[in-house]
Amino acid sequence: MPDERPATSGTAPADAEQWLRGEARSVHRHLRWIVGCAAVTGLLTIAQALLLATACQRLIMEKSAPAAIIPLAVLLLVLAAGRGMVAIVLEQRSAAAAARIKQSIRNRLYRKLQSLGPAGLVGHESAPLAETVTTGVDELEPYITRFLPQAVLAALLPCLFLLVVLPAEWRAGLVLLFSAPFIPLFMVLIGRGSERLHRRLWERLSRMAGHLLDLVQGLPDLLIFGAVKHQAAAVARISADYRIATMAVLRVAFLSALALEFFATVGTAVVAVIIGFRLLWGVLSLQEGLFVLLLAPEFYLPLRSLGLSYHARLQGAAAAERIAPLLYRPLPAGFEGTLPAATTPPAVTFENVSFRYGGSRGGVREITLILPAGGITALAGESGAGKTTLARLLAGLVRPEAGRILIDGRDLNECAPASWHARLAWVPQAPYFTAATIRENLLLGSPDADEAEIAAALEAASAASFIARLPQGLDTRLGDRGAGLSGGELKRLALARACLRRAVLLILDEPTAGLDADNERLVCQALQRLAGKRTVLLISHREATLACADRVVELVDGRIDRGGER
Ligand SMILES: Nc1ncnc2c1ncn2[C@@H]1O[C@H](COP(=O)(O)OP(=O)(O)OP(=O)(O)O)[C@@H](O)[C@H]1O
């Protein structure tokens, strides 16, 4: 069931692990089952030890016939089966709790990323973000399915065992009582060092993921430039870094397992020696001695398992440290406002707008410009002059550092990106296409469009003719990033997609790049038909395209060149 909770807001928790435990509380029904299973496991273990000790007492000390202990043996088998079933329920409940928590966190993360949009995610690279939403959320699972149940078992079972061992043989009970704290103590001491290692492991993993993504996307260029060997060496280096970081984490995990085994073994051995002497001196019955001896390893087992799952704790805590700040990342001020739905084209005013990438590079400066409602305003200028930046500012993909953009007099800064995006359509320089059919790609921004609307949009973007030539027409499947069509055809498809959207503002970045003169003329005619009902911002280097605009504004080095206006 989808999580209907709002994308997380408020102040970020100081301790990410505390946040994760808070999340676990949302599945308290499952957690109660886990605690119940832990208690039942403890009671069944005690009963098993008692039955086994009684059976041995009767067989060895009281020389009973084997047939006399058959009921005890049957009961033992029933208890063993009971323990197995409780273990299955425990596992099922922990897995169900983990699935619920993961689904809820993932939903909220997606919605948070959507609310933040590109403007709110400036400074975040996409590969680590994708890693956080996918692998990062998965890494919470061992924390919930292994560490949390083990922590409950480790808190409950040893106390339960001590309660029955102390009255039976208090000396052995004291050995258990005083040796037990060493296990969590060493677990924490060793674990502290490995927290840093876990963080380093994650950094290496995201670096490797980002590098591999770049590599796969740029493979054709790398092949042509003959840089594959060099890149292969870089991949080998990054993978080696990751391997070294993984080995360091595993070394600590093995070391901690060794320390835990050592204390548990020494503790059990001391209990065995005490019981041995007390049996020898005849002050303890075989039944009592065996009962205590059987419970000694069971006493350490939950503590040892907790120690072993400490690795899962660190892994989950490291993942929570990446997820919680993202979930609680504040929306930029004013992002919550919504623009009312509009059917008329807006008038847009740039008032002294400045933006520089990273606060220092490129961008635009002190732009004052009016895009009249329903008109076509074109931006011209040399490469790097700031045209795309202005389009990105208008689309709300980046926010002005100074100045304001007014939509029908309303500051764009005060509006949630989603309500603004619902009003616009845009054709970027490199439009996004996914591995799906042409129809699915066309319907990306307007899922309800019917056949007649699709046909009209394709006609307007002069895309109908080339689609008609494809054997499967609109049902032709495209590859990744639109593979299967030429650059010019993809441009026309992107334009058709923009026409299809019932938007009141169109932003077109080089819509005619890659088109021949005939198609360019057709697209310009279509644009003129679209204007009137839409405000259009058109970016182009081509004179024939610029000619269809009502007004051409020239950008030079990030500023408007008033002398170049046409
Ligand atoms: N992501 C970025 N990080 C840093 N600087 C950038 C970034 N994107 C663009 N710039 C810089 O901002 C300036 C304006 O870039 P912009 O893409 O707006 O130019 P443009 O006029 O659209 O160029 P073109 O016609 O080549 O597309 C350039 O100097 C560019 O180097």
The ligand as a Tripos MOL2 file, in Angstrom:
@<TRIPOS>MOLECULE
LIG
   31    33     1     0     0
SMALL
NO_CHARGES

@<TRIPOS>ATOM
      1 N1         26.5190   23.5010  -15.0650 N.pl3     1 LIG1
      2 C1         27.3420   24.5320  -15.2540 C.ar      1 LIG1
      3 N2         28.3360   24.7540  -14.3640 N.ar      1 LIG1
      4 C2         29.1680   25.8050  -14.5230 C.ar      1 LIG1
      5 N3         29.0780   26.6910  -15.5300 N.ar      1 LIG1
      6 C3         28.1160   26.5090  -16.4460 C.ar      1 LIG1
      7 C4         27.2030   25.4230  -16.3590 C.ar      1 LIG1
      8 N4         26.3530   25.4840  -17.3970 N.ar      1 LIG1
      9 C5         26.7300   26.5770  -18.1190 C.ar      1 LIG1
     10 N5         27.7780   27.1860  -17.5320 N.ar      1 LIG1
     11 C6         28.4480   28.4070  -17.9860 C.3       1 LIG1
     12 O1         27.4830   29.4590  -18.0210 O.3       1 LIG1
     13 C7         27.6560   30.2380  -19.1960 C.3       1 LIG1
     14 C8         26.3480   30.2860  -19.9710 C.3       1 LIG1
     15 O2         26.0330   28.9600  -20.3930 O.3       1 LIG1
     16 P1         24.7200   28.6500  -21.2360 P.3       1 LIG1
     17 O3         24.6090   27.1780  -21.3520 O.co2     1 LIG1
     18 O4         23.5930   29.3920  -20.6360 O.co2     1 LIG1
     19 O5         25.1180   29.2900  -22.6460 O.3       1 LIG1
     20 P2         24.3120   29.2840  -24.0120 P.3       1 LIG1
     21 O6         24.2120   30.7020  -24.4530 O.co2     1 LIG1
     22 O7         23.0510   28.5320  -23.8840 O.co2     1 LIG1
     23 O8         25.3360   28.4790  -24.9270 O.3       1 LIG1
     24 P3         25.0100   27.5320  -26.1900 P.3       1 LIG1
     25 O9         24.4780   28.3940  -27.2770 O.co2     1 LIG1
     26 O10        26.3470   26.9720  -26.5170 O.co2     1 LIG1
     27 O11        24.0450   26.5020  -25.7140 O.co2     1 LIG1
     28 C9         28.8030   29.6130  -19.9840 C.3       1 LIG1
     29 O12        29.9580   30.3880  -19.7110 O.3       1 LIG1
     30 C10        28.9450   28.2350  -19.4110 C.3       1 LIG1
     31 O13        30.3040   27.8500  -19.3890 O.3       1 LIG1
@<TRIPOS>BOND
     1     1     2 1
     2     2     3 ar
     3     2     7 ar
     4     3     4 ar
     5     4     5 ar
     6     5     6 ar
     7     6     7 ar
     8     6    10 ar
     9     7     8 ar
    10     8     9 ar
    11     9    10 ar
    12    10    11 1
    13    11    12 1
    14    11    30 1
    15    12    13 1
    16    13    14 1
    17    13    28 1
    18    14    15 1
    19    15    16 1
    20    16    17 2
    21    16    18 1
    22    16    19 1
    23    19    20 1
    24    20    21 2
    25    20    22 1
    26    20    23 1
    27    23    24 1
    28    24    25 2
    29    24    26 1
    30    24    27 1
    31    28    29 1
    32    28    30 1
    33    30    31 1
@<TRIPOS>SUBSTRUCTURE
     1 LIG1         1 GROUP 0 **** ****
